[in-house]
Amino acid sequence: MKKHKRSFLKTILFLFLGVKITATILYLAGSWGPANIVLPEAQAIAQEVNANTPPAQGAAPLPAPGGIAAEVQQADVKHILNSLEKKRQELKVEEDELKKEKERLEALKKEIETKIEELAQIQKKLDETLNQKAQQENQREQQRLAAIEAKYKHLVKVYTSMKPKTAAALIDKLDMKVVMSLFSRMKGEQIGQILTYVNRDRAAKISEMLAARKPSS
């Protein structure tokens, strides 16, 4: 009797463990939930009541779970499309602004290049004018120096053709710079003959200045 009872208990225990293991596997696999195991009859009754109960007058039918998910998904897609369209329009505006800015910069670049070319032409003309003026000034200076040189050469001829005593009388009255310019173009023998009759102090000064100028001549 005891052996039979123990055998029966073992069988019940094995069956219970098998059911529990099967339920656990199905639950982990996602096929069953806790409510499917604990309340199968309550779920069946609720489904039957919902099927047999007509909807209240004027009440909107409850949407199916799949319909709600589809509507939510459509709303999300519409929101995404609207966001993308808005972003596309913003990018189009930015692209147009960048294009206008590029065109403005190109026009400004051309204007600057034109101004630079104009300034280069003005600078060229100015340089040419300055060169012409410099050449004219140089030419005038050469003409002036040539005229002075010609004048002193003429004076040298005049003073050397005079008697030394007469030339000395004139030298005493001339400016010292003129005297030095005149004597610098004369021969030493001619200068000595004239200085013999020049005032002693003035002759000494002229001799000193001639001596100082000789190394640079």
Secondary structure, DSSP 8 states (H G I E B T S, - for coil): -HHHHHHHHHHHHHHHHHHHHHHHHHHHHTS--HHHHH-HHHHHHHHHHHHHS---TT------HHHHHHHHHHHHHHHHHHHHHHHHHHHHHHHHHHHHHHHHHHHHHHHHHHHHHHHHHHHHHHHHHHHHHHHHHHHHHHHHHHHHHHHHHHHHHHHHHS-HHHHHHHHTTS-HHHHHHHHTTS-HHHHHHHHTTS-HHHHHHHHHHHHHHTTT-
